Structure formats: C-alpha cells, structure tokens
Amino acid sequence: MLTRKLALLLAGLLGGVLLAACGSSDDAADKSTVKVAISAKLEAFAPLLVGMELDSYADQDLDVEIVTAAPSDAMVLLATGEVDAVFSAPSAAFFNAVSGGSPIKIVAPGMFPPDDSRSGLWVSKDLAPNGTFDPERLRGETVATAVGNGAPVSMVLEEELERSGISAADVTFQTMGATDILLALESGAVKAGWLSDPVWLEAEKSDKLTFAFGQPEDITMGAVLFGPNLLEKDRDKGARLLAGMRSAIADHLQGTYHDDPDVRAALVKQLEISEAQLDQLPELVFPPDLVYPAGLTDRYQATYARQKDVLVYSDPLAENEVIDDELAK
C-alpha cells in the first residue's frame, strides 16, 4: 500500500528535483529525439512500439528513445525532465504529484479492452457454483492483485463490489507478483486474483478457475503522461509525438490488426515473442481520436480517497488540472 508518508515523500521529491531541473540550462535539447518511459514491452504500448517500427514517428521527424523504468521511477524521471513522456497509469502517485505542483498531465488515453479479453478477476470455482459468480461471495475473502491500493485496478474492483452491495472493507487485498497470483489461485492459497495479459491465458487452461469480471469497456486503465519538456518547453514536439501516435493507431491498430503482416512483424520483434504467442493474445482497442474519457479522473480520485493513507490532499483535482487535451487536437 502507498502510505501517506511515502506519498508525501514522493510529492516533495518531485517538486524539489523539478525546481533544480528548471534552474539548469536547456542543454540544447535535441529537437528530433523524444524519450518515452514504459515499464516493459507490452502490447498495451503498441501505438508506441508499432509506430516506431512502421515509421509513424519518423514521419513526424521524431526519433523515439525507449527508457524502461518502474512506474514510480518513471514519475520522477518525467517530473525532472529526464524523460519527455511516460506510458503508465493514473495512479494515486500521479495525482499526488500534480497536487504537489509537479507539471505532469494526462494527454491521451491508453488501450481499452476488447470484447474477448479475460484480463480481470479470476476466482476459484468454489466461488462460482454452476459457473455463475456473485461478487457477494468475495465477502471475507482475500483478493490478490499485482498493484495494490492507489492503482486503477483497485477502482475497477471497488466499483464492482459496490454494485453488489459490499465494500472494499469487506475484502482483504494482498499484493503479489503477477505470476504468483496465478500460482496462488491454482493452489487455493487465495480464491480470487486479478490476472492481466498474458497471464490470464494460462488461467483459461485450468479446470479450477473461472473468469469473474474484467475491465469495463468504457474505461482505460492506462494513459500517456507528459512532463515539463513537452507541456511547457516544446509543445510542438509533444503535438508531433501525439500525431505520430494517432497515425500509428489509425493506420495500423484498428480491428483485426494481428492479420496485417507488417504489424505482426513489428509486434513479434518489439514484444520478443513468437507469432504463435501473438495469436493467443487478444487485439486491443486503441481510440484514434486520443480522447481521454470524461469524468474518469474523478472516479479514480474518489476511489483513492476512500483508501486509507493513499492521497495526500483532500479536495479532488479538477479535470483541467490533470488533463491537457489541447496537444492531441
């Protein structure tokens, strides 16, 4: 869990290092190079990875440099200008950083789940007799997730619980590694756990587990975040990065894009998987208009506010404080 003390430390660190960065010279920043941080090479980041392979960014006179960093580290890199953009999630740490004065904003959404995705909550068949799952059965159970409180997954889980008349207080959340969750489910150590791509593909093979629910189709748990380099110092470069992303999505990532030979080759190369492995993954939904869903940041903040010692501020941030939708237009 992200404690209040840790959140305050992060917000203070972001503000402090940002001031130091702003006080330095511009170092003659390369107008054609843009540094983007991601946690790992995943299909959720296909607009970036496929666009790099198929020259969507070269068409915008941009050379994309990938930086691999954990989400918490990426936030600091973004605020200090060490990277220009981050493909991540609107976590509590993001909102805390903005509330502390860091010039970081959401500029575009991440992916949306396809109809056939089974990324989501998987439960022991004991909790789904006759194949029917009622979230009420989670009362008193432990739910394993890879991220814990202060992350978008926690909002999806809590909203689903509330629709069934129970609250997060009725459930114990336990954080563990993604593959460990699957092992814990199969061994019976926990009876419920959130499985993401591609781990849920293994759960489908188990006769002990069943899919309960997943990410709603109308929300994205990812986002493209810009920091001071693209929000303030060089907005034109930021606009070009988003234009390249829009082209990658519109030209290469619509519908059954796995069938496109060029896209297949790009994904196999960037994800470092085989074509057979690619065929097991569902094609994701990427909106070419790059519009972030209205009201979603309010929903995230409402969830994080209910979680103890997660947010370091009390009054919710308005959408225009956390979203800059002008660059994507």
C-alpha positions in Angstrom: 0.0 0.0 0.0 1.2 3.5 -0.8 1.3 5.0 2.7 0.7 8.7 3.4 4.3 9.2 4.4 5.6 7.7 1.2 3.2 9.7 -0.9 4.3 12.9 0.8 7.9 12.0 0.3 7.3 11.3 -3.4 5.4 14.6 -3.9 8.2 16.5 -2.1 10.9 14.8 -4.1 9.1 15.5 -7.4 8.7 19.2 -6.5 12.3 19.6 -5.3 14.0 17.9 -8.2 11.8 19.8 -10.7 12.9 23.1 -9.3 16.5 22.0 -9.7 15.9 20.9 -13.2 14.1 24.2 -14.1 17.0 26.1 -12.8 19.5 24.5 -15.2 20.3 25.2 -18.8 18.3 23.7 -21.6 21.3 21.7 -22.7 20.5 22.3 -26.3 17.8 19.6 -26.3 17.6 17.6 -29.5 14.5 18.7 -31.3 14.1 15.3 -33.0 14.7 12.9 -30.0 11.9 12.1 -27.6 12.4 9.9 -24.6 9.5 7.8 -23.6 9.4 5.6 -20.4 7.5 2.3 -20.3 7.5 -0.4 -17.6 8.0 -3.2 -20.2 7.4 -4.0 -23.8 3.7 -4.9 -23.8 1.0 -4.9 -26.5 -0.8 -2.2 -24.4 2.0 0.1 -25.7 1.5 -0.9 -29.3 0.9 2.7 -30.5 4.4 3.5 -29.5 6.2 0.2 -30.4 4.4 -0.4 -33.7 4.7 3.2 -34.6 8.4 3.1 -34.1 8.8 0.1 -36.4 6.5 1.4 -39.1 7.9 5.0 -39.2 4.9 6.8 -37.7 7.2 8.9 -35.7 9.9 9.3 -38.3 7.1 10.9 -40.4 6.9 13.5 -37.7 10.7 14.0 -37.7 11.0 12.3 -34.3 13.4 9.6 -33.1 11.8 7.8 -30.2 14.1 6.5 -27.5 12.6 3.9 -25.1 13.5 4.1 -21.4 12.5 1.1 -19.3 11.5 2.1 -15.7 9.2 1.1 -12.9 6.1 3.3 -12.8 7.3 5.1 -9.6 10.7 5.8 -11.0 9.2 6.9 -14.3 7.2 9.6 -12.5 10.3 11.1 -11.1 12.1 10.9 -14.4 9.2 12.7 -16.0 8.9 15.5 -13.5 12.7 16.2 -13.7 12.7 16.2 -17.5 14.9 13.1 -17.7 12.2 11.6 -20.0 9.7 13.5 -22.0 6.7 11.2 -21.7 5.5 8.1 -19.8 3.1 5.4 -20.9 1.7 4.4 -17.5 -1.4 4.7 -15.4 -3.2 7.5 -13.5 -2.2 6.1 -10.1 -2.5 7.8 -6.7 1.2 8.8 -7.0 0.3 10.7 -10.2 -2.5 12.7 -8.6 -0.3 13.3 -5.5 2.5 14.7 -7.7 0.1 17.0 -9.5 -1.4 18.2 -6.3 2.2 19.0 -5.1 2.8 21.2 -8.1 4.6 18.9 -10.5 3.8 19.9 -14.1 2.6 16.4 -15.2 -0.6 15.8 -17.1 -2.5 13.2 -19.0 -2.6 14.0 -22.7 -4.1 10.8 -24.2 -5.7 7.5 -23.1 -4.2 4.1 -23.0 -5.9 1.0 -24.5 -9.4 -0.2 -23.9 -10.2 -3.9 -23.5 -11.6 -5.9 -26.4 -14.8 -8.0 -26.0 -12.9 -11.2 -25.8 -10.4 -10.2 -23.2 -10.3 -12.1 -20.0 -7.9 -9.8 -18.3 -9.5 -9.3 -14.9 -10.7 -11.0 -11.7 -10.4 -14.8 -11.7 -11.8 -16.9 -8.9 -11.9 -20.4 -7.7 -14.9 -22.3 -9.0 -15.9 -22.6 -5.3 -17.0 -19.0 -5.6 -18.8 -19.6 -8.9 -21.1 -22.6 -8.5 -22.7 -23.6 -11.8 -20.4 -21.1 -13.5 -22.3 -18.1 -12.0 -20.3 -15.6 -10.0 -21.8 -13.2 -7.5 -19.3 -10.6 -6.0 -21.1 -11.0 -2.7 -19.2 -14.3 -2.4 -16.0 -12.2 -2.0 -17.1 -11.0 1.4 -14.4 -12.1 3.9 -12.1 -13.4 1.1 -8.6 -12.3 0.1 -8.2 -10.8 -3.4 -4.7 -10.8 -4.8 -3.5 -8.0 -7.1 -0.2 -7.0 -8.6 -0.5 -3.4 -7.7 -2.5 -2.9 -4.5 -4.3 0.3 -3.5 -3.7 3.5 -5.3 -3.9 1.9 -8.7 -6.6 1.9 -11.4 -7.3 -1.8 -10.9 -8.4 -1.0 -7.4 -11.1 1.3 -8.8 -12.5 -1.4 -11.0 -12.6 -3.9 -8.2 -14.2 -1.5 -5.7 -16.9 -0.2 -8.1 -17.8 -3.8 -8.9 -18.1 -4.7 -5.2 -20.2 -1.6 -4.6 -22.7 -2.6 -7.3 -23.2 -5.8 -5.4 -23.8 -4.1 -2.1 -20.4 -4.7 -0.4 -17.4 -2.5 0.1 -13.6 -2.9 -0.1 -13.6 -3.1 3.7 -15.4 -6.5 3.4 -12.4 -7.9 1.4 -8.7 -8.3 2.2 -6.4 -7.2 -0.6 -3.0 -8.8 -0.9 -0.3 -7.6 -3.3 1.9 -10.2 -5.1 3.6 -10.7 -8.4 1.5 -11.4 -11.5 2.6 -15.0 -12.0 2.5 -15.6 -8.2 -1.2 -14.7 -8.3 -1.9 -17.5 -10.8 0.0 -20.0 -8.7 -1.8 -18.9 -5.6 -5.1 -19.3 -7.3 -4.3 -22.7 -8.6 -3.0 -23.9 -5.2 -6.0 -22.5 -3.3 -3.9 -20.1 -1.3 -6.3 -17.4 -2.4 -9.7 -17.7 -4.0 -9.7 -14.5 -6.1 -7.0 -12.6 -8.0 -6.6 -10.1 -10.8 -4.8 -11.5 -13.8 -3.5 -9.3 -16.6 -2.3 -10.0 -20.2 -0.9 -12.5 -20.9 -1.1 -14.4 -17.6 -4.9 -15.0 -17.8 -4.3 -17.1 -20.9 -2.8 -19.8 -18.6 -5.8 -19.5 -16.2 -8.1 -20.4 -19.1 -6.5 -23.8 -19.2 -7.2 -24.5 -15.5 -10.2 -26.6 -14.5 -10.1 -25.0 -11.1 -10.6 -21.3 -12.1 -13.3 -19.2 -13.8 -13.4 -15.7 -15.1 -15.5 -13.4 -12.9 -15.3 -9.9 -14.5 -12.8 -7.6 -16.2 -12.1 -4.0 -17.0 -15.2 -2.2 -18.2 -15.1 -1.4 -21.9 -15.8 2.3 -21.4 -12.6 3.0 -19.3 -8.9 2.8 -19.8 -6.5 2.0 -17.0 -3.6 3.5 -18.9 -2.6 7.0 -20.0 0.0 8.9 -21.8 1.6 11.4 -19.5 3.7 14.4 -20.5 6.0 16.4 -18.2 7.5 19.8 -18.4 9.6 19.1 -21.6 6.5 18.6 -23.8 3.9 20.6 -21.8 6.0 23.7 -21.4 9.4 23.8 -23.1 8.5 22.3 -26.5 4.8 21.8 -27.0 5.3 21.4 -30.8 7.3 18.2 -30.1 4.6 17.0 -27.9 2.0 17.6 -30.6 4.1 15.7 -33.1 4.5 12.8 -30.8 0.8 12.5 -30.4 0.3 13.0 -34.2 2.6 10.0 -34.8 0.7 8.0 -32.2 -2.6 8.9 -33.9 -1.2 7.8 -37.3 0.1 4.5 -35.8 -3.3 3.8 -34.3 -5.4 4.8 -37.3 -3.2 3.2 -39.9 -2.1 0.0 -38.2 -4.0 -0.7 -35.0 -7.7 -0.9 -35.9 -9.9 -4.1 -36.0 -8.1 -7.4 -36.6 -4.6 -5.7 -36.8 -2.9 -9.0 -36.0 -3.7 -10.1 -39.5 -1.6 -7.3 -41.0 1.8 -8.8 -41.9 3.7 -5.6 -41.2 2.0 -5.1 -37.8 2.6 -8.8 -36.9 6.3 -8.5 -37.7 6.5 -5.2 -35.7 4.8 -6.8 -32.6 6.8 -10.0 -32.8 10.0 -8.0 -32.9 9.2 -5.4 -30.3 7.5 -7.8 -27.8 10.1 -10.5 -28.4 7.5 -13.2 -28.8 6.7 -15.8 -31.5 3.8 -15.5 -33.9 2.1 -18.4 -32.2 2.3 -16.5 -28.9 1.0 -13.4 -30.6 -2.0 -15.3 -31.9 -3.0 -16.2 -28.3 -3.3 -12.5 -27.4 -6.5 -10.5 -28.0 -6.3 -7.5 -30.2 -6.7 -4.4 -28.0 -8.8 -1.3 -28.7 -7.0 1.9 -29.3 -9.0 5.1 -29.9 -7.6 7.1 -32.9 -9.1 10.3 -31.6 -6.9 10.1 -28.5 -9.7 11.4 -26.3 -9.5 10.6 -22.6 -12.8 9.6 -21.1 -14.7 12.4 -19.4 -15.1 12.0 -15.7 -12.7 9.1 -15.3 -10.1 11.1 -13.3 -12.9 12.0 -10.9 -13.8 8.3 -10.4 -10.1 7.4 -9.8 -9.7 10.1 -7.2 -13.0 9.1 -5.5 -11.7 5.5 -5.1 -8.2 6.6 -3.9 -9.8 9.0 -1.4 -11.6 6.1 0.2 -8.4 4.1 0.6 -6.6 4.9 3.8 -3.4 6.9 3.6 -3.2 6.9 -0.2 -4.0 10.5 -1.3 -2.1 13.4 0.4 -4.8 16.0 -0.4 -8.5 16.3 0.4 -10.2 18.3 -2.3 -10.4 16.5 -5.7 -8.4 17.9 -8.6 -10.4 19.2 -11.5 -10.0 17.6 -14.9 -8.3 20.6 -16.3 -5.7 20.3 -13.6 -4.7 16.7 -14.5 -5.6 16.6 -18.3 -4.2 18.6 -21.2 -6.3 17.7 -24.2 -5.1 20.5 -26.5 -2.0 18.8 -27.8 -3.9 15.9 -29.2 -6.3 18.1 -31.3 
